[in-house]
Amino acid sequence: MNETGHDIADALGLLLRRTTRAHLYSLLTEGLGEAVDELTYPVFSGLARTGPCSAADLGREVGLDRSTITRRADRLEHAGLLRREPDPADGRATLLALTDEGQGLVAATRRRLADHIEGSLASWPQEEARTFARLLRRFVDEGLLAAGEPEHPAAPGQGRRGAVDAGR
């Protein structure tokens, strides 16, 4: 029996469950405006990762259907955080894109996430926290991604660091 694999699978299951994500998204978006909450977080966070894309493509990225993405994007657009623009590759299609204000919002939520993670690791010896970060990155890069998970390029200038985006 692979005890290590089961232990990691159990921990990932807890981390990725819907209630955990919703709670984390609530923490990250608290006080950022009426349009910004645990429901719209996957939309603007996903757009920060992918760059401008269609509602259907964003839906596939974050695990939501196109109509859900469209409704949530409407809220973000009305708040000035997202804009719709013509798709240069298809004049009939529309792309969703973050505004400068939306990009600022993403930066704020990523700072909050990093601060939350730092707080969660505050009782750990600093070297253990660094080792955990290094090994988690290695696990994602060499384990999960190497096992067939498609790697999605970051939006221009975003690098590979991003927020929690499980989305569903």
ABEGO torsion letter per residue (X at the ends): XBAAAAAAAAAAAAAABAAAAAAAAAAAABGAEAABBAAAAAAAAAAAAAEBBBAAAAAAAAGBBAAAAAAAAAAAAAAGABBBBBBAABAABBBBBBBAAAAAAAAAAAAAAAAAAAAAAAABBAAAAAAAAAAAAAAAAAAAAAAGBBBBBBBBGAEABBBBAAGX
